[in-house]
C-alpha cells in the first residue's frame, strides 16, 4: 500500500516521526552552515543554502500529512495554519516597527522559527479550547 494511502489513524504518528527527523536535519544544517561556508572553496553560496533543504523537506512532510488526514482534520489543520501564520506575521511586522525605536534588526532567518512556534502554540491552544467545549 502506498504511504499516502496509509490508514488515517497512522497519519499523526508518521507526521511526528518525519517532522522530528527533518527538524533534526535542520538543526544540524543550521549549526554547520558557517563551517560549510568557510570550507566550501568556491561553493559558498551553495553551502549557505544547505539549511534550506530541511525547510523544503518540512514542507513535504506537512503536505504528506495533509494528504493523509480526513476532511475534518484538514479543516482544523487549515484553520490552525491560517490563525497561527496571521499571528506570526503580525509579530514579525510589529518587530520591524520596533526596530525604528532602537531594537536591533531581525534577520529573516527568524521568520520560519517565529511562524513555527506560533503554529505550535496555536495548535495547543485550539486543542485545549476544543477539549473544554466537550
Chimera marker file (.cmm) of the C-alpha trace (Angstrom):
<marker_set name="trace">
<marker id="1" x="0.000" y="0.000" z="0.000" r="1" g="1" b="0" radius="0.5"/>
<marker id="2" x="1.464" y="3.435" z="-0.922" r="1" g="1" b="0" radius="0.5"/>
<marker id="3" x="2.409" y="5.601" z="2.017" r="1" g="1" b="0" radius="0.5"/>
<marker id="4" x="-0.189" y="8.245" z="1.164" r="1" g="1" b="0" radius="0.5"/>
<marker id="5" x="-2.840" y="5.523" z="1.254" r="1" g="1" b="0" radius="0.5"/>
<marker id="6" x="-1.961" y="4.529" z="4.832" r="1" g="1" b="0" radius="0.5"/>
<marker id="7" x="-4.892" y="4.462" z="7.222" r="1" g="1" b="0" radius="0.5"/>
<marker id="8" x="-5.837" y="7.864" z="8.621" r="1" g="1" b="0" radius="0.5"/>
<marker id="9" x="-5.257" y="6.686" z="12.181" r="1" g="1" b="0" radius="0.5"/>
<marker id="10" x="-1.489" y="6.424" z="11.497" r="1" g="1" b="0" radius="0.5"/>
<marker id="11" x="-1.187" y="9.856" z="9.867" r="1" g="1" b="0" radius="0.5"/>
<marker id="12" x="-0.318" y="11.764" z="13.043" r="1" g="1" b="0" radius="0.5"/>
<marker id="13" x="2.254" y="9.192" z="14.150" r="1" g="1" b="0" radius="0.5"/>
<marker id="14" x="4.008" y="9.208" z="10.773" r="1" g="1" b="0" radius="0.5"/>
<marker id="15" x="3.868" y="13.014" z="10.702" r="1" g="1" b="0" radius="0.5"/>
<marker id="16" x="5.532" y="13.366" z="14.117" r="1" g="1" b="0" radius="0.5"/>
<marker id="17" x="8.299" y="10.902" z="13.257" r="1" g="1" b="0" radius="0.5"/>
<marker id="18" x="9.003" y="12.525" z="9.884" r="1" g="1" b="0" radius="0.5"/>
<marker id="19" x="8.942" y="16.003" z="11.402" r="1" g="1" b="0" radius="0.5"/>
<marker id="20" x="11.388" y="15.034" z="14.165" r="1" g="1" b="0" radius="0.5"/>
<marker id="21" x="13.841" y="13.657" z="11.604" r="1" g="1" b="0" radius="0.5"/>
<marker id="22" x="13.576" y="16.675" z="9.312" r="1" g="1" b="0" radius="0.5"/>
<marker id="23" x="13.871" y="19.191" z="12.152" r="1" g="1" b="0" radius="0.5"/>
<marker id="24" x="16.920" y="17.315" z="13.432" r="1" g="1" b="0" radius="0.5"/>
<marker id="25" x="18.432" y="17.730" z="9.975" r="1" g="1" b="0" radius="0.5"/>
<marker id="26" x="17.575" y="21.420" z="10.100" r="1" g="1" b="0" radius="0.5"/>
<marker id="27" x="19.351" y="21.891" z="13.433" r="1" g="1" b="0" radius="0.5"/>
<marker id="28" x="22.432" y="20.117" z="12.076" r="1" g="1" b="0" radius="0.5"/>
<marker id="29" x="22.391" y="22.117" z="8.851" r="1" g="1" b="0" radius="0.5"/>
<marker id="30" x="21.898" y="25.443" z="10.612" r="1" g="1" b="0" radius="0.5"/>
<marker id="31" x="24.627" y="24.670" z="13.150" r="1" g="1" b="0" radius="0.5"/>
<marker id="32" x="27.120" y="23.648" z="10.472" r="1" g="1" b="0" radius="0.5"/>
<marker id="33" x="26.289" y="26.380" z="7.955" r="1" g="1" b="0" radius="0.5"/>
<marker id="34" x="29.128" y="28.742" z="8.896" r="1" g="1" b="0" radius="0.5"/>
<marker id="35" x="31.636" y="25.894" z="8.850" r="1" g="1" b="0" radius="0.5"/>
<marker id="36" x="30.372" y="24.744" z="5.455" r="1" g="1" b="0" radius="0.5"/>
<marker id="37" x="30.640" y="28.260" z="4.036" r="1" g="1" b="0" radius="0.5"/>
<marker id="38" x="34.187" y="28.642" z="5.363" r="1" g="1" b="0" radius="0.5"/>
<marker id="39" x="35.282" y="25.339" z="3.813" r="1" g="1" b="0" radius="0.5"/>
<marker id="40" x="33.281" y="25.445" z="0.585" r="1" g="1" b="0" radius="0.5"/>
<marker id="41" x="36.116" y="26.620" z="-1.709" r="1" g="1" b="0" radius="0.5"/>
<marker id="42" x="34.065" y="28.431" z="-4.334" r="1" g="1" b="0" radius="0.5"/>
<marker id="43" x="30.772" y="26.863" z="-3.354" r="1" g="1" b="0" radius="0.5"/>
<marker id="44" x="29.953" y="29.305" z="-0.526" r="1" g="1" b="0" radius="0.5"/>
<marker id="45" x="26.549" y="30.232" z="-1.968" r="1" g="1" b="0" radius="0.5"/>
<marker id="46" x="25.534" y="26.598" z="-2.252" r="1" g="1" b="0" radius="0.5"/>
<marker id="47" x="26.887" y="25.834" z="1.219" r="1" g="1" b="0" radius="0.5"/>
<marker id="48" x="24.961" y="28.798" z="2.635" r="1" g="1" b="0" radius="0.5"/>
<marker id="49" x="21.678" y="27.376" z="1.402" r="1" g="1" b="0" radius="0.5"/>
<marker id="50" x="22.122" y="23.937" z="2.969" r="1" g="1" b="0" radius="0.5"/>
<marker id="51" x="19.640" y="24.745" z="5.798" r="1" g="1" b="0" radius="0.5"/>
<marker id="52" x="17.002" y="25.451" z="3.150" r="1" g="1" b="0" radius="0.5"/>
<marker id="53" x="16.942" y="21.753" z="2.216" r="1" g="1" b="0" radius="0.5"/>
<marker id="54" x="15.348" y="20.661" z="5.524" r="1" g="1" b="0" radius="0.5"/>
<marker id="55" x="12.945" y="23.608" z="5.294" r="1" g="1" b="0" radius="0.5"/>
<marker id="56" x="11.700" y="22.279" z="1.943" r="1" g="1" b="0" radius="0.5"/>
<marker id="57" x="11.595" y="18.784" z="3.421" r="1" g="1" b="0" radius="0.5"/>
<marker id="58" x="9.442" y="20.184" z="6.232" r="1" g="1" b="0" radius="0.5"/>
<marker id="59" x="7.024" y="21.444" z="3.605" r="1" g="1" b="0" radius="0.5"/>
<marker id="60" x="6.981" y="17.949" z="2.066" r="1" g="1" b="0" radius="0.5"/>
<marker id="61" x="6.265" y="16.385" z="5.484" r="1" g="1" b="0" radius="0.5"/>
<marker id="62" x="3.403" y="18.825" z="6.061" r="1" g="1" b="0" radius="0.5"/>
<marker id="63" x="1.992" y="18.148" z="2.613" r="1" g="1" b="0" radius="0.5"/>
<marker id="64" x="2.173" y="14.378" z="3.164" r="1" g="1" b="0" radius="0.5"/>
<marker id="65" x="0.377" y="14.759" z="6.488" r="1" g="1" b="0" radius="0.5"/>
<marker id="66" x="-2.304" y="16.924" z="4.908" r="1" g="1" b="0" radius="0.5"/>
<marker id="67" x="-2.859" y="14.318" z="2.190" r="1" g="1" b="0" radius="0.5"/>
<marker id="68" x="-3.167" y="11.511" z="4.775" r="1" g="1" b="0" radius="0.5"/>
<marker id="69" x="-5.785" y="13.049" z="7.072" r="1" g="1" b="0" radius="0.5"/>
<marker id="70" x="-9.552" y="13.107" z="6.644" r="1" g="1" b="0" radius="0.5"/>
<marker id="71" x="-11.661" y="16.126" z="5.688" r="1" g="1" b="0" radius="0.5"/>
<marker id="72" x="-12.466" y="17.244" z="9.237" r="1" g="1" b="0" radius="0.5"/>
<marker id="73" x="-8.814" y="17.070" z="10.262" r="1" g="1" b="0" radius="0.5"/>
<marker id="74" x="-7.907" y="19.034" z="7.114" r="1" g="1" b="0" radius="0.5"/>
<marker id="75" x="-10.335" y="21.767" z="8.108" r="1" g="1" b="0" radius="0.5"/>
<marker id="76" x="-8.838" y="22.006" z="11.603" r="1" g="1" b="0" radius="0.5"/>
<marker id="77" x="-5.318" y="21.903" z="10.104" r="1" g="1" b="0" radius="0.5"/>
<marker id="78" x="-6.032" y="24.785" z="7.722" r="1" g="1" b="0" radius="0.5"/>
<marker id="79" x="-7.798" y="26.853" z="10.401" r="1" g="1" b="0" radius="0.5"/>
<marker id="80" x="-4.856" y="26.458" z="12.762" r="1" g="1" b="0" radius="0.5"/>
<marker id="81" x="-2.409" y="27.261" z="9.989" r="1" g="1" b="0" radius="0.5"/>
<marker id="82" x="-4.296" y="30.411" z="8.983" r="1" g="1" b="0" radius="0.5"/>
<marker id="83" x="-4.591" y="31.742" z="12.537" r="1" g="1" b="0" radius="0.5"/>
<marker id="84" x="-1.019" y="30.959" z="13.512" r="1" g="1" b="0" radius="0.5"/>
<marker id="85" x="0.561" y="32.393" z="10.395" r="1" g="1" b="0" radius="0.5"/>
<marker id="86" x="-1.561" y="35.519" z="10.770" r="1" g="1" b="0" radius="0.5"/>
<marker id="87" x="-0.356" y="35.912" z="14.356" r="1" g="1" b="0" radius="0.5"/>
<marker id="88" x="3.256" y="35.108" z="13.430" r="1" g="1" b="0" radius="0.5"/>
<marker id="89" x="3.222" y="37.546" z="10.520" r="1" g="1" b="0" radius="0.5"/>
<marker id="90" x="1.818" y="40.274" z="12.748" r="1" g="1" b="0" radius="0.5"/>
<marker id="91" x="4.578" y="39.602" z="15.295" r="1" g="1" b="0" radius="0.5"/>
<marker id="92" x="7.269" y="39.906" z="12.637" r="1" g="1" b="0" radius="0.5"/>
<marker id="93" x="5.833" y="43.129" z="11.214" r="1" g="1" b="0" radius="0.5"/>
<marker id="94" x="5.416" y="44.591" z="14.702" r="1" g="1" b="0" radius="0.5"/>
<marker id="95" x="9.069" y="43.866" z="15.443" r="1" g="1" b="0" radius="0.5"/>
<marker id="96" x="10.103" y="45.646" z="12.260" r="1" g="1" b="0" radius="0.5"/>
<marker id="97" x="8.410" y="48.796" z="13.605" r="1" g="1" b="0" radius="0.5"/>
<marker id="98" x="10.178" y="48.340" z="16.929" r="1" g="1" b="0" radius="0.5"/>
<marker id="99" x="13.494" y="48.423" z="15.055" r="1" g="1" b="0" radius="0.5"/>
<marker id="100" x="12.751" y="52.113" z="14.417" r="1" g="1" b="0" radius="0.5"/>
<marker id="101" x="12.582" y="52.537" z="18.205" r="1" g="1" b="0" radius="0.5"/>
<marker id="102" x="16.100" y="51.169" z="18.632" r="1" g="1" b="0" radius="0.5"/>
<marker id="103" x="15.812" y="47.363" z="18.757" r="1" g="1" b="0" radius="0.5"/>
<marker id="104" x="18.423" y="45.518" z="16.710" r="1" g="1" b="0" radius="0.5"/>
<marker id="105" x="17.461" y="44.381" z="13.196" r="1" g="1" b="0" radius="0.5"/>
<marker id="106" x="15.916" y="40.936" z="12.986" r="1" g="1" b="0" radius="0.5"/>
<marker id="107" x="17.368" y="38.598" z="10.368" r="1" g="1" b="0" radius="0.5"/>
<marker id="108" x="14.859" y="36.989" z="8.019" r="1" g="1" b="0" radius="0.5"/>
<marker id="109" x="16.057" y="33.599" z="9.261" r="1" g="1" b="0" radius="0.5"/>
<marker id="110" x="13.897" y="34.242" z="12.334" r="1" g="1" b="0" radius="0.5"/>
<marker id="111" x="10.736" y="34.217" z="10.206" r="1" g="1" b="0" radius="0.5"/>
<marker id="112" x="10.385" y="30.430" z="9.974" r="1" g="1" b="0" radius="0.5"/>
<marker id="113" x="11.041" y="29.743" z="13.685" r="1" g="1" b="0" radius="0.5"/>
<marker id="114" x="8.601" y="32.524" z="14.620" r="1" g="1" b="0" radius="0.5"/>
<marker id="115" x="5.903" y="31.081" z="12.378" r="1" g="1" b="0" radius="0.5"/>
<marker id="116" x="6.606" y="27.522" z="13.544" r="1" g="1" b="0" radius="0.5"/>
<marker id="117" x="6.376" y="28.462" z="17.239" r="1" g="1" b="0" radius="0.5"/>
<marker id="118" x="3.183" y="30.443" z="16.660" r="1" g="1" b="0" radius="0.5"/>
<marker id="119" x="1.768" y="27.419" z="14.820" r="1" g="1" b="0" radius="0.5"/>
<marker id="120" x="2.667" y="25.062" z="17.666" r="1" g="1" b="0" radius="0.5"/>
<marker id="121" x="1.166" y="27.399" z="20.280" r="1" g="1" b="0" radius="0.5"/>
<marker id="122" x="-1.988" y="27.952" z="18.217" r="1" g="1" b="0" radius="0.5"/>
<marker id="123" x="-2.400" y="24.197" z="17.774" r="1" g="1" b="0" radius="0.5"/>
<marker id="124" x="-2.059" y="23.635" z="21.516" r="1" g="1" b="0" radius="0.5"/>
<marker id="125" x="-4.476" y="26.455" z="22.381" r="1" g="1" b="0" radius="0.5"/>
<marker id="126" x="-7.069" y="25.274" z="19.875" r="1" g="1" b="0" radius="0.5"/>
<marker id="127" x="-6.877" y="21.713" z="21.225" r="1" g="1" b="0" radius="0.5"/>
<marker id="128" x="-7.369" y="22.971" z="24.786" r="1" g="1" b="0" radius="0.5"/>
<marker id="129" x="-10.339" y="25.081" z="23.689" r="1" g="1" b="0" radius="0.5"/>
<marker id="130" x="-11.870" y="22.143" z="21.832" r="1" g="1" b="0" radius="0.5"/>
<marker id="131" x="-11.436" y="19.866" z="24.850" r="1" g="1" b="0" radius="0.5"/>
<marker id="132" x="-13.087" y="22.422" z="27.139" r="1" g="1" b="0" radius="0.5"/>
<marker id="133" x="-16.067" y="22.726" z="24.780" r="1" g="1" b="0" radius="0.5"/>
<marker id="134" x="-16.831" y="18.991" z="25.039" r="1" g="1" b="0" radius="0.5"/>
<link id1="1" id2="2" r="1" g="1" b="0" radius="0.2"/>
<link id1="2" id2="3" r="1" g="1" b="0" radius="0.2"/>
<link id1="3" id2="4" r="1" g="1" b="0" radius="0.2"/>
<link id1="4" id2="5" r="1" g="1" b="0" radius="0.2"/>
<link id1="5" id2="6" r="1" g="1" b="0" radius="0.2"/>
<link id1="6" id2="7" r="1" g="1" b="0" radius="0.2"/>
<link id1="7" id2="8" r="1" g="1" b="0" radius="0.2"/>
<link id1="8" id2="9" r="1" g="1" b="0" radius="0.2"/>
<link id1="9" id2="10" r="1" g="1" b="0" radius="0.2"/>
<link id1="10" id2="11" r="1" g="1" b="0" radius="0.2"/>
<link id1="11" id2="12" r="1" g="1" b="0" radius="0.2"/>
<link id1="12" id2="13" r="1" g="1" b="0" radius="0.2"/>
<link id1="13" id2="14" r="1" g="1" b="0" radius="0.2"/>
<link id1="14" id2="15" r="1" g="1" b="0" radius="0.2"/>
<link id1="15" id2="16" r="1" g="1" b="0" radius="0.2"/>
<link id1="16" id2="17" r="1" g="1" b="0" radius="0.2"/>
<link id1="17" id2="18" r="1" g="1" b="0" radius="0.2"/>
<link id1="18" id2="19" r="1" g="1" b="0" radius="0.2"/>
<link id1="19" id2="20" r="1" g="1" b="0" radius="0.2"/>
<link id1="20" id2="21" r="1" g="1" b="0" radius="0.2"/>
<link id1="21" id2="22" r="1" g="1" b="0" radius="0.2"/>
<link id1="22" id2="23" r="1" g="1" b="0" radius="0.2"/>
<link id1="23" id2="24" r="1" g="1" b="0" radius="0.2"/>
<link id1="24" id2="25" r="1" g="1" b="0" radius="0.2"/>
<link id1="25" id2="26" r="1" g="1" b="0" radius="0.2"/>
<link id1="26" id2="27" r="1" g="1" b="0" radius="0.2"/>
<link id1="27" id2="28" r="1" g="1" b="0" radius="0.2"/>
<link id1="28" id2="29" r="1" g="1" b="0" radius="0.2"/>
<link id1="29" id2="30" r="1" g="1" b="0" radius="0.2"/>
<link id1="30" id2="31" r="1" g="1" b="0" radius="0.2"/>
<link id1="31" id2="32" r="1" g="1" b="0" radius="0.2"/>
<link id1="32" id2="33" r="1" g="1" b="0" radius="0.2"/>
<link id1="33" id2="34" r="1" g="1" b="0" radius="0.2"/>
<link id1="34" id2="35" r="1" g="1" b="0" radius="0.2"/>
<link id1="35" id2="36" r="1" g="1" b="0" radius="0.2"/>
<link id1="36" id2="37" r="1" g="1" b="0" radius="0.2"/>
<link id1="37" id2="38" r="1" g="1" b="0" radius="0.2"/>
<link id1="38" id2="39" r="1" g="1" b="0" radius="0.2"/>
<link id1="39" id2="40" r="1" g="1" b="0" radius="0.2"/>
<link id1="40" id2="41" r="1" g="1" b="0" radius="0.2"/>
<link id1="41" id2="42" r="1" g="1" b="0" radius="0.2"/>
<link id1="42" id2="43" r="1" g="1" b="0" radius="0.2"/>
<link id1="43" id2="44" r="1" g="1" b="0" radius="0.2"/>
<link id1="44" id2="45" r="1" g="1" b="0" radius="0.2"/>
<link id1="45" id2="46" r="1" g="1" b="0" radius="0.2"/>
<link id1="46" id2="47" r="1" g="1" b="0" radius="0.2"/>
<link id1="47" id2="48" r="1" g="1" b="0" radius="0.2"/>
<link id1="48" id2="49" r="1" g="1" b="0" radius="0.2"/>
<link id1="49" id2="50" r="1" g="1" b="0" radius="0.2"/>
<link id1="50" id2="51" r="1" g="1" b="0" radius="0.2"/>
<link id1="51" id2="52" r="1" g="1" b="0" radius="0.2"/>
<link id1="52" id2="53" r="1" g="1" b="0" radius="0.2"/>
<link id1="53" id2="54" r="1" g="1" b="0" radius="0.2"/>
<link id1="54" id2="55" r="1" g="1" b="0" radius="0.2"/>
<link id1="55" id2="56" r="1" g="1" b="0" radius="0.2"/>
<link id1="56" id2="57" r="1" g="1" b="0" radius="0.2"/>
<link id1="57" id2="58" r="1" g="1" b="0" radius="0.2"/>
<link id1="58" id2="59" r="1" g="1" b="0" radius="0.2"/>
<link id1="59" id2="60" r="1" g="1" b="0" radius="0.2"/>
<link id1="60" id2="61" r="1" g="1" b="0" radius="0.2"/>
<link id1="61" id2="62" r="1" g="1" b="0" radius="0.2"/>
<link id1="62" id2="63" r="1" g="1" b="0" radius="0.2"/>
<link id1="63" id2="64" r="1" g="1" b="0" radius="0.2"/>
<link id1="64" id2="65" r="1" g="1" b="0" radius="0.2"/>
<link id1="65" id2="66" r="1" g="1" b="0" radius="0.2"/>
<link id1="66" id2="67" r="1" g="1" b="0" radius="0.2"/>
<link id1="67" id2="68" r="1" g="1" b="0" radius="0.2"/>
<link id1="68" id2="69" r="1" g="1" b="0" radius="0.2"/>
<link id1="69" id2="70" r="1" g="1" b="0" radius="0.2"/>
<link id1="70" id2="71" r="1" g="1" b="0" radius="0.2"/>
<link id1="71" id2="72" r="1" g="1" b="0" radius="0.2"/>
<link id1="72" id2="73" r="1" g="1" b="0" radius="0.2"/>
<link id1="73" id2="74" r="1" g="1" b="0" radius="0.2"/>
<link id1="74" id2="75" r="1" g="1" b="0" radius="0.2"/>
<link id1="75" id2="76" r="1" g="1" b="0" radius="0.2"/>
<link id1="76" id2="77" r="1" g="1" b="0" radius="0.2"/>
<link id1="77" id2="78" r="1" g="1" b="0" radius="0.2"/>
<link id1="78" id2="79" r="1" g="1" b="0" radius="0.2"/>
<link id1="79" id2="80" r="1" g="1" b="0" radius="0.2"/>
<link id1="80" id2="81" r="1" g="1" b="0" radius="0.2"/>
<link id1="81" id2="82" r="1" g="1" b="0" radius="0.2"/>
<link id1="82" id2="83" r="1" g="1" b="0" radius="0.2"/>
<link id1="83" id2="84" r="1" g="1" b="0" radius="0.2"/>
<link id1="84" id2="85" r="1" g="1" b="0" radius="0.2"/>
<link id1="85" id2="86" r="1" g="1" b="0" radius="0.2"/>
<link id1="86" id2="87" r="1" g="1" b="0" radius="0.2"/>
<link id1="87" id2="88" r="1" g="1" b="0" radius="0.2"/>
<link id1="88" id2="89" r="1" g="1" b="0" radius="0.2"/>
<link id1="89" id2="90" r="1" g="1" b="0" radius="0.2"/>
<link id1="90" id2="91" r="1" g="1" b="0" radius="0.2"/>
<link id1="91" id2="92" r="1" g="1" b="0" radius="0.2"/>
<link id1="92" id2="93" r="1" g="1" b="0" radius="0.2"/>
<link id1="93" id2="94" r="1" g="1" b="0" radius="0.2"/>
<link id1="94" id2="95" r="1" g="1" b="0" radius="0.2"/>
<link id1="95" id2="96" r="1" g="1" b="0" radius="0.2"/>
<link id1="96" id2="97" r="1" g="1" b="0" radius="0.2"/>
<link id1="97" id2="98" r="1" g="1" b="0" radius="0.2"/>
<link id1="98" id2="99" r="1" g="1" b="0" radius="0.2"/>
<link id1="99" id2="100" r="1" g="1" b="0" radius="0.2"/>
<link id1="100" id2="101" r="1" g="1" b="0" radius="0.2"/>
<link id1="101" id2="102" r="1" g="1" b="0" radius="0.2"/>
<link id1="102" id2="103" r="1" g="1" b="0" radius="0.2"/>
<link id1="103" id2="104" r="1" g="1" b="0" radius="0.2"/>
<link id1="104" id2="105" r="1" g="1" b="0" radius="0.2"/>
<link id1="105" id2="106" r="1" g="1" b="0" radius="0.2"/>
<link id1="106" id2="107" r="1" g="1" b="0" radius="0.2"/>
<link id1="107" id2="108" r="1" g="1" b="0" radius="0.2"/>
<link id1="108" id2="109" r="1" g="1" b="0" radius="0.2"/>
<link id1="109" id2="110" r="1" g="1" b="0" radius="0.2"/>
<link id1="110" id2="111" r="1" g="1" b="0" radius="0.2"/>
<link id1="111" id2="112" r="1" g="1" b="0" radius="0.2"/>
<link id1="112" id2="113" r="1" g="1" b="0" radius="0.2"/>
<link id1="113" id2="114" r="1" g="1" b="0" radius="0.2"/>
<link id1="114" id2="115" r="1" g="1" b="0" radius="0.2"/>
<link id1="115" id2="116" r="1" g="1" b="0" radius="0.2"/>
<link id1="116" id2="117" r="1" g="1" b="0" radius="0.2"/>
<link id1="117" id2="118" r="1" g="1" b="0" radius="0.2"/>
<link id1="118" id2="119" r="1" g="1" b="0" radius="0.2"/>
<link id1="119" id2="120" r="1" g="1" b="0" radius="0.2"/>
<link id1="120" id2="121" r="1" g="1" b="0" radius="0.2"/>
<link id1="121" id2="122" r="1" g="1" b="0" radius="0.2"/>
<link id1="122" id2="123" r="1" g="1" b="0" radius="0.2"/>
<link id1="123" id2="124" r="1" g="1" b="0" radius="0.2"/>
<link id1="124" id2="125" r="1" g="1" b="0" radius="0.2"/>
<link id1="125" id2="126" r="1" g="1" b="0" radius="0.2"/>
<link id1="126" id2="127" r="1" g="1" b="0" radius="0.2"/>
<link id1="127" id2="128" r="1" g="1" b="0" radius="0.2"/>
<link id1="128" id2="129" r="1" g="1" b="0" radius="0.2"/>
<link id1="129" id2="130" r="1" g="1" b="0" radius="0.2"/>
<link id1="130" id2="131" r="1" g="1" b="0" radius="0.2"/>
<link id1="131" id2="132" r="1" g="1" b="0" radius="0.2"/>
<link id1="132" id2="133" r="1" g="1" b="0" radius="0.2"/>
<link id1="133" id2="134" r="1" g="1" b="0" radius="0.2"/>
</marker_set>
